[in-house]
Amino acid sequence: MRLGLFGKGAADRAKVSGDAARIKADVRALLGLPEAAAIAVNEILCADPACPGTETVILVMNPGEKTKAFKAQMAMADLTREALADVLAGES
C-alpha cells in the first residue's frame, strides 16, 4: 500500500479533497462570494487536551477585504451545509 502526504492513501486524499471542494462551494454560495474570492479549507487535529480535537478551519480571502477565519468544531466530512451556515453566521 502506497501512502501519500501525512500517511494518507490516494482514496483518503480524494475523499478529503472532495469534502473541501463541497465546503468551498457551499461557503461561496452562502456568503455570495465572487469567483475572485479565494477560500481555503483545512482540517486540523489538535493533540492538546484543551483543544476540541478535530476542527475545520475556513479562510475567506476576498479582494479588498480583511481575511475572515471561521472554525467548525468537527471534521470536514461531518460538516453539513446547515452546520456550515451556523458557523458562517458566527463570524470570528
PDB file of N, CA, C and O in Angstrom:
ATOM      1  N   MET A   1       0.844  -1.187   0.000  1.00  0.00           N
ATOM      2  CA  MET A   1       0.000   0.000   0.000  1.00  0.00           C
ATOM      3  C   MET A   1       0.883   1.242   0.000  1.00  0.00           C
ATOM      4  O   MET A   1       1.787   1.374   0.826  1.00  0.00           O
ATOM      5  N   ARG A   2       0.621   2.121  -0.905  1.00  0.00           N
ATOM      6  CA  ARG A   2       1.403   3.342  -1.002  1.00  0.00           C
ATOM      7  C   ARG A   2       0.683   4.465  -0.272  1.00  0.00           C
ATOM      8  O   ARG A   2      -0.487   4.745  -0.534  1.00  0.00           O
ATOM      9  N   LEU A   3       1.390   5.095   0.635  1.00  0.00           N
ATOM     10  CA  LEU A   3       0.805   6.188   1.399  1.00  0.00           C
ATOM     11  C   LEU A   3       1.321   7.514   0.895  1.00  0.00           C
ATOM     12  O   LEU A   3       2.490   7.641   0.532  1.00  0.00           O
ATOM     13  N   GLY A   4       0.457   8.488   0.873  1.00  0.00           N
ATOM     14  CA  GLY A   4       0.823   9.816   0.408  1.00  0.00           C
ATOM     15  C   GLY A   4       1.160  10.730   1.550  1.00  0.00           C
ATOM     16  O   GLY A   4       1.562  10.297   2.630  1.00  0.00           O
ATOM     17  N   LEU A   5       0.989  11.995   1.290  1.00  0.00           N
ATOM     18  CA  LEU A   5       1.288  13.037   2.252  1.00  0.00           C
ATOM     19  C   LEU A   5       0.579  12.784   3.575  1.00  0.00           C
ATOM     20  O   LEU A   5      -0.621  12.509   3.605  1.00  0.00           O
ATOM     21  N   PHE A   6       1.329  12.878   4.666  1.00  0.00           N
ATOM     22  CA  PHE A   6       0.812  12.700   6.027  1.00  0.00           C
ATOM     23  C   PHE A   6       0.174  11.334   6.234  1.00  0.00           C
ATOM     24  O   PHE A   6      -0.761  11.207   7.024  1.00  0.00           O
ATOM     25  N   GLY A   7       0.666  10.301   5.534  1.00  0.00           N
ATOM     26  CA  GLY A   7       0.211   8.946   5.769  1.00  0.00           C
ATOM     27  C   GLY A   7      -1.139   8.616   5.172  1.00  0.00           C
ATOM     28  O   GLY A   7      -1.699   7.564   5.479  1.00  0.00           O
ATOM     29  N   LYS A   8      -1.672   9.468   4.341  1.00  0.00           N
ATOM     30  CA  LYS A   8      -2.974   9.201   3.730  1.00  0.00           C
ATOM     31  C   LYS A   8      -2.774   8.540   2.374  1.00  0.00           C
ATOM     32  O   LYS A   8      -1.903   8.933   1.597  1.00  0.00           O
ATOM     33  N   GLY A   9      -3.583   7.544   2.108  1.00  0.00           N
ATOM     34  CA  GLY A   9      -3.564   6.908   0.809  1.00  0.00           C
ATOM     35  C   GLY A   9      -4.340   7.727  -0.199  1.00  0.00           C
ATOM     36  O   GLY A   9      -4.954   8.735   0.152  1.00  0.00           O
ATOM     37  N   ALA A  10      -4.316   7.299  -1.452  1.00  0.00           N
ATOM     38  CA  ALA A  10      -4.976   8.043  -2.526  1.00  0.00           C
ATOM     39  C   ALA A  10      -6.474   8.174  -2.284  1.00  0.00           C
ATOM     40  O   ALA A  10      -7.049   9.229  -2.552  1.00  0.00           O
ATOM     41  N   ALA A  11      -7.114   7.127  -1.784  1.00  0.00           N
ATOM     42  CA  ALA A  11      -8.561   7.179  -1.540  1.00  0.00           C
ATOM     43  C   ALA A  11      -8.896   8.199  -0.450  1.00  0.00           C
ATOM     44  O   ALA A  11      -9.875   8.936  -0.563  1.00  0.00           O
ATOM     45  N   ASP A  12      -8.074   8.236   0.610  1.00  0.00           N
ATOM     46  CA  ASP A  12      -8.298   9.202   1.688  1.00  0.00           C
ATOM     47  C   ASP A  12      -8.114  10.631   1.191  1.00  0.00           C
ATOM     48  O   ASP A  12      -8.902  11.519   1.520  1.00  0.00           O
ATOM     49  N   ARG A  13      -7.069  10.845   0.398  1.00  0.00           N
ATOM     50  CA  ARG A  13      -6.818  12.188  -0.143  1.00  0.00           C
ATOM     51  C   ARG A  13      -7.956  12.625  -1.055  1.00  0.00           C
ATOM     52  O   ARG A  13      -8.355  13.790  -1.033  1.00  0.00           O
ATOM     53  N   ALA A  14      -8.477  11.708  -1.850  1.00  0.00           N
ATOM     54  CA  ALA A  14      -9.587  12.044  -2.751  1.00  0.00           C
ATOM     55  C   ALA A  14     -10.828  12.415  -1.954  1.00  0.00           C
ATOM     56  O   ALA A  14     -11.536  13.350  -2.326  1.00  0.00           O
ATOM     57  N   LYS A  15     -11.108  11.702  -0.863  1.00  0.00           N
ATOM     58  CA  LYS A  15     -12.279  11.999  -0.032  1.00  0.00           C
ATOM     59  C   LYS A  15     -12.132  13.376   0.607  1.00  0.00           C
ATOM     60  O   LYS A  15     -13.064  14.180   0.586  1.00  0.00           O
ATOM     61  N   VAL A  16     -10.969  13.640   1.168  1.00  0.00           N
ATOM     62  CA  VAL A  16     -10.726  14.945   1.804  1.00  0.00           C
ATOM     63  C   VAL A  16     -10.824  16.055   0.773  1.00  0.00           C
ATOM     64  O   VAL A  16     -11.403  17.106   1.045  1.00  0.00           O
ATOM     65  N   SER A  17     -10.269  15.833  -0.399  1.00  0.00           N
ATOM     66  CA  SER A  17     -10.332  16.823  -1.469  1.00  0.00           C
ATOM     67  C   SER A  17     -11.783  17.091  -1.876  1.00  0.00           C
ATOM     68  O   SER A  17     -12.167  18.237  -2.110  1.00  0.00           O
ATOM     69  N   GLY A  18     -12.577  16.032  -1.959  1.00  0.00           N
ATOM     70  CA  GLY A  18     -13.994  16.180  -2.297  1.00  0.00           C
ATOM     71  C   GLY A  18     -14.759  16.933  -1.223  1.00  0.00           C
ATOM     72  O   GLY A  18     -15.600  17.777  -1.531  1.00  0.00           O
ATOM     73  N   ASP A  19     -14.466  16.627   0.051  1.00  0.00           N
ATOM     74  CA  ASP A  19     -15.113  17.336   1.162  1.00  0.00           C
ATOM     75  C   ASP A  19     -14.748  18.818   1.126  1.00  0.00           C
ATOM     76  O   ASP A  19     -15.610  19.675   1.319  1.00  0.00           O
ATOM     77  N   ALA A  20     -13.470  19.122   0.879  1.00  0.00           N
ATOM     78  CA  ALA A  20     -13.024  20.519   0.824  1.00  0.00           C
ATOM     79  C   ALA A  20     -13.695  21.262  -0.323  1.00  0.00           C
ATOM     80  O   ALA A  20     -14.109  22.409  -0.159  1.00  0.00           O
ATOM     81  N   ALA A  21     -13.807  20.623  -1.477  1.00  0.00           N
ATOM     82  CA  ALA A  21     -14.453  21.252  -2.636  1.00  0.00           C
ATOM     83  C   ALA A  21     -15.926  21.528  -2.351  1.00  0.00           C
ATOM     84  O   ALA A  21     -16.446  22.579  -2.726  1.00  0.00           O
ATOM     85  N   ARG A  22     -16.593  20.596  -1.693  1.00  0.00           N
ATOM     86  CA  ARG A  22     -18.007  20.770  -1.336  1.00  0.00           C
ATOM     87  C   ARG A  22     -18.166  21.950  -0.383  1.00  0.00           C
ATOM     88  O   ARG A  22     -19.057  22.780  -0.559  1.00  0.00           O
ATOM     89  N   ILE A  23     -17.302  22.022   0.624  1.00  0.00           N
ATOM     90  CA  ILE A  23     -17.377  23.096   1.612  1.00  0.00           C
ATOM     91  C   ILE A  23     -17.085  24.448   0.945  1.00  0.00           C
ATOM     92  O   ILE A  23     -17.768  25.434   1.222  1.00  0.00           O
ATOM     93  N   LYS A  24     -16.079  24.496   0.074  1.00  0.00           N
ATOM     94  CA  LYS A  24     -15.764  25.749  -0.627  1.00  0.00           C
ATOM     95  C   LYS A  24     -16.952  26.232  -1.452  1.00  0.00           C
ATOM     96  O   LYS A  24     -17.273  27.421  -1.446  1.00  0.00           O
ATOM     97  N   ALA A  25     -17.600  25.316  -2.159  1.00  0.00           N
ATOM     98  CA  ALA A  25     -18.764  25.685  -2.974  1.00  0.00           C
ATOM     99  C   ALA A  25     -19.897  26.200  -2.083  1.00  0.00           C
ATOM    100  O   ALA A  25     -20.561  27.180  -2.421  1.00  0.00           O
ATOM    101  N   ASP A  26     -20.114  25.537  -0.950  1.00  0.00           N
ATOM    102  CA  ASP A  26     -21.166  25.973  -0.028  1.00  0.00           C
ATOM    103  C   ASP A  26     -20.843  27.341   0.572  1.00  0.00           C
ATOM    104  O   ASP A  26     -21.726  28.190   0.692  1.00  0.00           O
ATOM    105  N   VAL A  27     -19.575  27.557   0.951  1.00  0.00           N
ATOM    106  CA  VAL A  27     -19.169  28.859   1.504  1.00  0.00           C
ATOM    107  C   VAL A  27     -19.411  29.957   0.469  1.00  0.00           C
ATOM    108  O   VAL A  27     -19.965  31.008   0.789  1.00  0.00           O
ATOM    109  N   ARG A  28     -18.993  29.705  -0.771  1.00  0.00           N
ATOM    110  CA  ARG A  28     -19.166  30.695  -1.836  1.00  0.00           C
ATOM    111  C   ARG A  28     -20.654  31.037  -2.004  1.00  0.00           C
ATOM    112  O   ARG A  28     -21.017  32.207  -2.122  1.00  0.00           O
ATOM    113  N   ALA A  29     -21.503  30.010  -2.014  1.00  0.00           N
ATOM    114  CA  ALA A  29     -22.942  30.227  -2.197  1.00  0.00           C
ATOM    115  C   ALA A  29     -23.570  30.911  -0.983  1.00  0.00           C
ATOM    116  O   ALA A  29     -24.350  31.852  -1.138  1.00  0.00           O
ATOM    117  N   LEU A  30     -23.241  30.449   0.214  1.00  0.00           N
ATOM    118  CA  LEU A  30     -23.862  31.001   1.420  1.00  0.00           C
ATOM    119  C   LEU A  30     -23.466  32.452   1.668  1.00  0.00           C
ATOM    120  O   LEU A  30     -24.265  33.242   2.171  1.00  0.00           O
ATOM    121  N   LEU A  31     -22.230  32.801   1.315  1.00  0.00           N
ATOM    122  CA  LEU A  31     -21.767  34.168   1.532  1.00  0.00           C
ATOM    123  C   LEU A  31     -21.902  35.047   0.290  1.00  0.00           C
ATOM    124  O   LEU A  31     -21.622  36.245   0.341  1.00  0.00           O
ATOM    125  N   GLY A  32     -22.333  34.450  -0.828  1.00  0.00           N
ATOM    126  CA  GLY A  32     -22.492  35.210  -2.062  1.00  0.00           C
ATOM    127  C   GLY A  32     -21.173  35.782  -2.564  1.00  0.00           C
ATOM    128  O   GLY A  32     -21.117  36.929  -3.008  1.00  0.00           O
ATOM    129  N   LEU A  33     -20.119  34.987  -2.494  1.00  0.00           N
ATOM    130  CA  LEU A  33     -18.787  35.464  -2.855  1.00  0.00           C
ATOM    131  C   LEU A  33     -18.556  35.422  -4.363  1.00  0.00           C
ATOM    132  O   LEU A  33     -19.068  34.538  -5.050  1.00  0.00           O
ATOM    133  N   PRO A  34     -17.787  36.380  -4.875  1.00  0.00           N
ATOM    134  CA  PRO A  34     -17.429  36.367  -6.296  1.00  0.00           C
ATOM    135  C   PRO A  34     -16.364  35.302  -6.561  1.00  0.00           C
ATOM    136  O   PRO A  34     -15.745  34.786  -5.630  1.00  0.00           O
ATOM    137  N   GLU A  35     -16.161  34.983  -7.822  1.00  0.00           N
ATOM    138  CA  GLU A  35     -15.144  33.995  -8.198  1.00  0.00           C
ATOM    139  C   GLU A  35     -13.747  34.458  -7.804  1.00  0.00           C
ATOM    140  O   GLU A  35     -12.858  33.631  -7.597  1.00  0.00           O
ATOM    141  N   ALA A  36     -13.541  35.773  -7.698  1.00  0.00           N
ATOM    142  CA  ALA A  36     -12.226  36.303  -7.339  1.00  0.00           C
ATOM    143  C   ALA A  36     -11.843  36.004  -5.892  1.00  0.00           C
ATOM    144  O   ALA A  36     -10.665  36.076  -5.540  1.00  0.00           O
ATOM    145  N   ALA A  37     -12.811  35.672  -5.059  1.00  0.00           N
ATOM    146  CA  ALA A  37     -12.536  35.365  -3.657  1.00  0.00           C
ATOM    147  C   ALA A  37     -11.872  34.000  -3.552  1.00  0.00           C
ATOM    148  O   ALA A  37     -12.303  33.036  -4.185  1.00  0.00           O
ATOM    149  N   ALA A  38     -10.824  33.932  -2.752  1.00  0.00           N
ATOM    150  CA  ALA A  38     -10.134  32.660  -2.500  1.00  0.00           C
ATOM    151  C   ALA A  38     -10.649  32.086  -1.192  1.00  0.00           C
ATOM    152  O   ALA A  38     -10.843  32.808  -0.214  1.00  0.00           O
ATOM    153  N   ILE A  39     -10.868  30.765  -1.189  1.00  0.00           N
ATOM    154  CA  ILE A  39     -11.358  30.082   0.002  1.00  0.00           C
ATOM    155  C   ILE A  39     -10.418  28.926   0.292  1.00  0.00           C
ATOM    156  O   ILE A  39     -10.147  28.101  -0.580  1.00  0.00           O
ATOM    157  N   ALA A  40      -9.919  28.870   1.529  1.00  0.00           N
ATOM    158  CA  ALA A  40      -9.046  27.772   1.950  1.00  0.00           C
ATOM    159  C   ALA A  40      -9.783  26.976   3.027  1.00  0.00           C
ATOM    160  O   ALA A  40     -10.347  27.552   3.957  1.00  0.00           O
ATOM    161  N   VAL A  41      -9.773  25.660   2.895  1.00  0.00           N
ATOM    162  CA  VAL A  41     -10.428  24.782   3.864  1.00  0.00           C
ATOM    163  C   VAL A  41      -9.407  23.748   4.320  1.00  0.00           C
ATOM    164  O   VAL A  41      -8.840  23.024   3.502  1.00  0.00           O
ATOM    165  N   ASN A  42      -9.175  23.682   5.621  1.00  0.00           N
ATOM    166  CA  ASN A  42      -8.221  22.728   6.177  1.00  0.00           C
ATOM    167  C   ASN A  42      -8.795  22.070   7.417  1.00  0.00           C
ATOM    168  O   ASN A  42      -9.509  22.696   8.200  1.00  0.00           O
ATOM    169  N   GLU A  43      -8.476  20.813   7.579  1.00  0.00           N
ATOM    170  CA  GLU A  43      -8.870  20.069   8.768  1.00  0.00           C
ATOM    171  C   GLU A  43      -7.627  19.898   9.621  1.00  0.00           C
ATOM    172  O   GLU A  43      -6.583  19.462   9.137  1.00  0.00           O
ATOM    173  N   ILE A  44      -7.749  20.247  10.895  1.00  0.00           N
ATOM    174  CA  ILE A  44      -6.605  20.102  11.780  1.00  0.00           C
ATOM    175  C   ILE A  44      -6.986  19.250  12.986  1.00  0.00           C
ATOM    176  O   ILE A  44      -8.140  19.217  13.415  1.00  0.00           O
ATOM    177  N   LEU A  45      -5.992  18.574  13.508  1.00  0.00           N
ATOM    178  CA  LEU A  45      -6.179  17.743  14.696  1.00  0.00           C
ATOM    179  C   LEU A  45      -5.240  18.281  15.757  1.00  0.00           C
ATOM    180  O   LEU A  45      -4.020  18.269  15.590  1.00  0.00           O
ATOM    181  N   CYS A  46      -5.810  18.746  16.833  1.00  0.00           N
ATOM    182  CA  CYS A  46      -5.018  19.314  17.917  1.00  0.00           C
ATOM    183  C   CYS A  46      -4.856  18.258  19.010  1.00  0.00           C
ATOM    184  O   CYS A  46      -5.843  17.723  19.516  1.00  0.00           O
ATOM    185  N   ALA A  47      -3.620  17.968  19.366  1.00  0.00           N
ATOM    186  CA  ALA A  47      -3.343  16.952  20.391  1.00  0.00           C
ATOM    187  C   ALA A  47      -3.417  17.516  21.807  1.00  0.00           C
ATOM    188  O   ALA A  47      -3.402  16.755  22.774  1.00  0.00           O
ATOM    189  N   ASP A  48      -3.495  18.820  21.939  1.00  0.00           N
ATOM    190  CA  ASP A  48      -3.583  19.464  23.244  1.00  0.00           C
ATOM    191  C   ASP A  48      -4.920  19.123  23.887  1.00  0.00           C
ATOM    192  O   ASP A  48      -5.959  19.276  23.243  1.00  0.00           O
ATOM    193  N   PRO A  49      -4.927  18.668  25.130  1.00  0.00           N
ATOM    194  CA  PRO A  49      -6.193  18.319  25.807  1.00  0.00           C
ATOM    195  C   PRO A  49      -7.200  19.473  25.877  1.00  0.00           C
ATOM    196  O   PRO A  49      -8.402  19.237  26.002  1.00  0.00           O
ATOM    197  N   ALA A  50      -6.721  20.710  25.797  1.00  0.00           N
ATOM    198  CA  ALA A  50      -7.621  21.862  25.848  1.00  0.00           C
ATOM    199  C   ALA A  50      -8.324  22.096  24.515  1.00  0.00           C
ATOM    200  O   ALA A  50      -9.291  22.855  24.451  1.00  0.00           O
ATOM    201  N   CYS A  51      -7.848  21.451  23.454  1.00  0.00           N
ATOM    202  CA  CYS A  51      -8.449  21.613  22.126  1.00  0.00           C
ATOM    203  C   CYS A  51      -9.651  20.689  21.958  1.00  0.00           C
ATOM    204  O   CYS A  51      -9.776  19.687  22.662  1.00  0.00           O
ATOM    205  N   PRO A  52     -10.531  21.032  21.024  1.00  0.00           N
ATOM    206  CA  PRO A  52     -11.721  20.208  20.806  1.00  0.00           C
ATOM    207  C   PRO A  52     -11.441  18.935  20.010  1.00  0.00           C
ATOM    208  O   PRO A  52     -12.355  18.138  19.798  1.00  0.00           O
ATOM    209  N   GLY A  53     -10.207  18.724  19.567  1.00  0.00           N
ATOM    210  CA  GLY A  53      -9.896  17.554  18.740  1.00  0.00           C
ATOM    211  C   GLY A  53      -9.800  17.980  17.289  1.00  0.00           C
ATOM    212  O   GLY A  53      -8.989  18.838  16.942  1.00  0.00           O
ATOM    213  N   THR A  54     -10.622  17.387  16.445  1.00  0.00           N
ATOM    214  CA  THR A  54     -10.613  17.729  15.020  1.00  0.00           C
ATOM    215  C   THR A  54     -11.497  18.941  14.770  1.00  0.00           C
ATOM    216  O   THR A  54     -12.635  19.008  15.234  1.00  0.00           O
ATOM    217  N   GLU A  55     -10.953  19.894  14.029  1.00  0.00           N
ATOM    218  CA  GLU A  55     -11.767  21.032  13.639  1.00  0.00           C
ATOM    219  C   GLU A  55     -11.447  21.407  12.195  1.00  0.00           C
ATOM    220  O   GLU A  55     -10.362  21.132  11.682  1.00  0.00           O
ATOM    221  N   THR A  56     -12.420  22.037  11.567  1.00  0.00           N
ATOM    222  CA  THR A  56     -12.266  22.510  10.199  1.00  0.00           C
ATOM    223  C   THR A  56     -12.099  24.017  10.238  1.00  0.00           C
ATOM    224  O   THR A  56     -12.913  24.732  10.823  1.00  0.00           O
ATOM    225  N   VAL A  57     -11.031  24.489   9.607  1.00  0.00           N
ATOM    226  CA  VAL A  57     -10.726  25.917   9.574  1.00  0.00           C
ATOM    227  C   VAL A  57     -10.952  26.412   8.141  1.00  0.00           C
ATOM    228  O   VAL A  57     -10.436  25.833   7.185  1.00  0.00           O
ATOM    229  N   ILE A  58     -11.721  27.478   8.010  1.00  0.00           N
ATOM    230  CA  ILE A  58     -12.056  28.044   6.704  1.00  0.00           C
ATOM    231  C   ILE A  58     -11.580  29.494   6.673  1.00  0.00           C
ATOM    232  O   ILE A  58     -11.927  30.294   7.542  1.00  0.00           O
ATOM    233  N   LEU A  59     -10.787  29.816   5.664  1.00  0.00           N
ATOM    234  CA  LEU A  59     -10.335  31.186   5.458  1.00  0.00           C
ATOM    235  C   LEU A  59     -10.977  31.718   4.188  1.00  0.00           C
ATOM    236  O   LEU A  59     -10.968  31.051   3.153  1.00  0.00           O
ATOM    237  N   VAL A  60     -11.535  32.923   4.269  1.00  0.00           N
ATOM    238  CA  VAL A  60     -12.150  33.573   3.119  1.00  0.00           C
ATOM    239  C   VAL A  60     -11.346  34.835   2.832  1.00  0.00           C
ATOM    240  O   VAL A  60     -11.266  35.746   3.656  1.00  0.00           O
ATOM    241  N   MET A  61     -10.749  34.861   1.636  1.00  0.00           N
ATOM    242  CA  MET A  61      -9.900  35.979   1.228  1.00  0.00           C
ATOM    243  C   MET A  61     -10.539  36.647   0.015  1.00  0.00           C
ATOM    244  O   MET A  61     -10.353  36.215  -1.123  1.00  0.00           O
ATOM    245  N   ASN A  62     -11.290  37.699   0.280  1.00  0.00           N
ATOM    246  CA  ASN A  62     -11.991  38.443  -0.766  1.00  0.00           C
ATOM    247  C   ASN A  62     -11.183  39.698  -1.068  1.00  0.00           C
ATOM    248  O   ASN A  62     -10.855  40.453  -0.153  1.00  0.00           O
ATOM    249  N   PRO A  63     -10.857  39.932  -2.338  1.00  0.00           N
ATOM    250  CA  PRO A  63     -10.045  41.103  -2.688  1.00  0.00           C
ATOM    251  C   PRO A  63     -10.608  42.394  -2.087  1.00  0.00           C
ATOM    252  O   PRO A  63     -11.806  42.666  -2.171  1.00  0.00           O
ATOM    253  N   GLY A  64      -9.715  43.182  -1.479  1.00  0.00           N
ATOM    254  CA  GLY A  64     -10.112  44.464  -0.903  1.00  0.00           C
ATOM    255  C   GLY A  64     -10.701  44.371   0.488  1.00  0.00           C
ATOM    256  O   GLY A  64     -11.085  45.385   1.070  1.00  0.00           O
ATOM    257  N   GLU A  65     -10.780  43.140   1.038  1.00  0.00           N
ATOM    258  CA  GLU A  65     -11.339  42.957   2.381  1.00  0.00           C
ATOM    259  C   GLU A  65     -10.336  42.214   3.258  1.00  0.00           C
ATOM    260  O   GLU A  65      -9.449  41.517   2.766  1.00  0.00           O
ATOM    261  N   LYS A  66     -10.499  42.382   4.557  1.00  0.00           N
ATOM    262  CA  LYS A  66      -9.680  41.659   5.515  1.00  0.00           C
ATOM    263  C   LYS A  66     -10.044  40.168   5.444  1.00  0.00           C
ATOM    264  O   LYS A  66     -11.215  39.825   5.277  1.00  0.00           O
ATOM    265  N   THR A  67      -9.050  39.289   5.568  1.00  0.00           N
ATOM    266  CA  THR A  67      -9.298  37.849   5.568  1.00  0.00           C
ATOM    267  C   THR A  67     -10.171  37.481   6.758  1.00  0.00           C
ATOM    268  O   THR A  67      -9.943  37.940   7.877  1.00  0.00           O
ATOM    269  N   LYS A  68     -11.169  36.650   6.502  1.00  0.00           N
ATOM    270  CA  LYS A  68     -12.075  36.183   7.552  1.00  0.00           C
ATOM    271  C   LYS A  68     -11.780  34.721   7.833  1.00  0.00           C
ATOM    272  O   LYS A  68     -11.582  33.931   6.910  1.00  0.00           O
ATOM    273  N   ALA A  69     -11.750  34.358   9.119  1.00  0.00           N
ATOM    274  CA  ALA A  69     -11.493  32.985   9.536  1.00  0.00           C
ATOM    275  C   ALA A  69     -12.713  32.435  10.273  1.00  0.00           C
ATOM    276  O   ALA A  69     -13.315  33.112  11.106  1.00  0.00           O
ATOM    277  N   PHE A  70     -13.058  31.199   9.948  1.00  0.00           N
ATOM    278  CA  PHE A  70     -14.174  30.511  10.584  1.00  0.00           C
ATOM    279  C   PHE A  70     -13.685  29.151  11.057  1.00  0.00           C
ATOM    280  O   PHE A  70     -12.852  28.532  10.394  1.00  0.00           O
ATOM    281  N   LYS A  71     -14.188  28.673  12.196  1.00  0.00           N
ATOM    282  CA  LYS A  71     -13.806  27.363  12.712  1.00  0.00           C
ATOM    283  C   LYS A  71     -15.054  26.554  13.035  1.00  0.00           C
ATOM    284  O   LYS A  71     -15.985  27.038  13.678  1.00  0.00           O
ATOM    285  N   ALA A  72     -15.046  25.316  12.574  1.00  0.00           N
ATOM    286  CA  ALA A  72     -16.118  24.370  12.904  1.00  0.00           C
ATOM    287  C   ALA A  72     -15.514  23.286  13.775  1.00  0.00           C
ATOM    288  O   ALA A  72     -14.477  22.718  13.433  1.00  0.00           O
ATOM    289  N   GLN A  73     -16.140  23.000  14.873  1.00  0.00           N
ATOM    290  CA  GLN A  73     -15.625  22.010  15.814  1.00  0.00           C
ATOM    291  C   GLN A  73     -15.963  20.592  15.365  1.00  0.00           C
ATOM    292  O   GLN A  73     -16.507  19.805  16.139  1.00  0.00           O
ATOM    293  N   MET A  74     -15.640  20.270  14.119  1.00  0.00           N
ATOM    294  CA  MET A  74     -15.910  18.941  13.563  1.00  0.00           C
ATOM    295  C   MET A  74     -15.053  18.719  12.335  1.00  0.00           C
ATOM    296  O   MET A  74     -14.486  19.657  11.775  1.00  0.00           O
ATOM    297  N   ALA A  75     -14.967  17.471  11.927  1.00  0.00           N
ATOM    298  CA  ALA A  75     -14.214  17.113  10.728  1.00  0.00           C
ATOM    299  C   ALA A  75     -14.946  17.606   9.481  1.00  0.00           C
ATOM    300  O   ALA A  75     -16.156  17.828   9.515  1.00  0.00           O
ATOM    301  N   MET A  76     -14.218  17.774   8.394  1.00  0.00           N
ATOM    302  CA  MET A  76     -14.812  18.224   7.135  1.00  0.00           C
ATOM    303  C   MET A  76     -15.945  17.290   6.697  1.00  0.00           C
ATOM    304  O   MET A  76     -16.987  17.752   6.235  1.00  0.00           O
ATOM    305  N   ALA A  77     -15.744  15.999   6.840  1.00  0.00           N
ATOM    306  CA  ALA A  77     -16.743  15.022   6.396  1.00  0.00           C
ATOM    307  C   ALA A  77     -18.062  15.175   7.157  1.00  0.00           C
ATOM    308  O   ALA A  77     -19.123  14.842   6.628  1.00  0.00           O
ATOM    309  N   ASP A  78     -18.003  15.672   8.380  1.00  0.00           N
ATOM    310  CA  ASP A  78     -19.200  15.823   9.220  1.00  0.00           C
ATOM    311  C   ASP A  78     -19.863  17.192   9.089  1.00  0.00           C
ATOM    312  O   ASP A  78     -20.943  17.416   9.636  1.00  0.00           O
ATOM    313  N   LEU A  79     -19.222  18.101   8.372  1.00  0.00           N
ATOM    314  CA  LEU A  79     -19.720  19.477   8.269  1.00  0.00           C
ATOM    315  C   LEU A  79     -20.808  19.570   7.197  1.00  0.00           C
ATOM    316  O   LEU A  79     -20.519  19.603   6.000  1.00  0.00           O
ATOM    317  N   THR A  80     -22.056  19.611   7.649  1.00  0.00           N
ATOM    318  CA  THR A  80     -23.186  19.723   6.730  1.00  0.00           C
ATOM    319  C   THR A  80     -23.360  21.175   6.312  1.00  0.00           C
ATOM    320  O   THR A  80     -22.785  22.079   6.918  1.00  0.00           O
ATOM    321  N   ARG A  81     -24.152  21.389   5.280  1.00  0.00           N
ATOM    322  CA  ARG A  81     -24.427  22.759   4.828  1.00  0.00           C
ATOM    323  C   ARG A  81     -25.108  23.559   5.936  1.00  0.00           C
ATOM    324  O   ARG A  81     -24.820  24.744   6.108  1.00  0.00           O
ATOM    325  N   GLU A  82     -26.002  22.929   6.686  1.00  0.00           N
ATOM    326  CA  GLU A  82     -26.705  23.615   7.780  1.00  0.00           C
ATOM    327  C   GLU A  82     -25.729  24.008   8.888  1.00  0.00           C
ATOM    328  O   GLU A  82     -25.792  25.124   9.404  1.00  0.00           O
ATOM    329  N   ALA A  83     -24.824  23.092   9.257  1.00  0.00           N
ATOM    330  CA  ALA A  83     -23.831  23.401  10.290  1.00  0.00           C
ATOM    331  C   ALA A  83     -22.885  24.493   9.792  1.00  0.00           C
ATOM    332  O   ALA A  83     -22.486  25.371  10.557  1.00  0.00           O
ATOM    333  N   LEU A  84     -22.529  24.435   8.513  1.00  0.00           N
ATOM    334  CA  LEU A  84     -21.663  25.454   7.923  1.00  0.00           C
ATOM    335  C   LEU A  84     -22.337  26.820   7.975  1.00  0.00           C
ATOM    336  O   LEU A  84     -21.686  27.816   8.287  1.00  0.00           O
ATOM    337  N   ALA A  85     -23.619  26.879   7.677  1.00  0.00           N
ATOM    338  CA  ALA A  85     -24.355  28.150   7.738  1.00  0.00           C
ATOM    339  C   ALA A  85     -24.298  28.733   9.149  1.00  0.00           C
ATOM    340  O   ALA A  85     -24.156  29.943   9.320  1.00  0.00           O
ATOM    341  N   ASP A  86     -24.409  27.866  10.159  1.00  0.00           N
ATOM    342  CA  ASP A  86     -24.315  28.326  11.551  1.00  0.00           C
ATOM    343  C   ASP A  86     -22.925  28.874  11.854  1.00  0.00           C
ATOM    344  O   ASP A  86     -22.788  29.907  12.509  1.00  0.00           O
ATOM    345  N   VAL A  87     -21.892  28.175  11.372  1.00  0.00           N
ATOM    346  CA  VAL A  87     -20.510  28.611  11.592  1.00  0.00           C
ATOM    347  C   VAL A  87     -20.276  29.963  10.930  1.00  0.00           C
ATOM    348  O   VAL A  87     -19.675  30.853  11.533  1.00  0.00           O
ATOM    349  N   LEU A  88     -20.744  30.123   9.698  1.00  0.00           N
ATOM    350  CA  LEU A  88     -20.542  31.376   8.962  1.00  0.00           C
ATOM    351  C   LEU A  88     -21.317  32.535   9.594  1.00  0.00           C
ATOM    352  O   LEU A  88     -20.888  33.685   9.500  1.00  0.00           O
ATOM    353  N   ALA A  89     -22.430  32.251  10.225  1.00  0.00           N
ATOM    354  CA  ALA A  89     -23.230  33.284  10.873  1.00  0.00           C
ATOM    355  C   ALA A  89     -22.526  33.804  12.140  1.00  0.00           C
ATOM    356  O   ALA A  89     -22.725  34.950  12.543  1.00  0.00           O
ATOM    357  N   GLY A  90     -21.706  32.950  12.756  1.00  0.00           N
ATOM    358  CA  GLY A  90     -20.967  33.327  13.970  1.00  0.00           C
ATOM    359  C   GLY A  90     -19.555  33.738  13.632  1.00  0.00           C
ATOM    360  O   GLY A  90     -18.608  33.262  14.258  1.00  0.00           O
ATOM    361  N   GLU A  91     -19.389  34.612  12.656  1.00  0.00           N
ATOM    362  CA  GLU A  91     -18.095  35.057  12.155  1.00  0.00           C
ATOM    363  C   GLU A  91     -17.127  35.379  13.281  1.00  0.00           C
ATOM    364  O   GLU A  91     -17.462  36.045  14.260  1.00  0.00           O
ATOM    365  N   SER A  92     -15.881  34.865  13.094  1.00  0.00           N
ATOM    366  CA  SER A  92     -14.858  35.147  14.125  1.00  0.00           C
ATOM    367  C   SER A  92     -13.831  36.112  13.631  1.00  0.00           C
ATOM    368  O   SER A  92     -12.904  36.457  14.364  1.00  0.00           O
TER     369      SER A  92
END
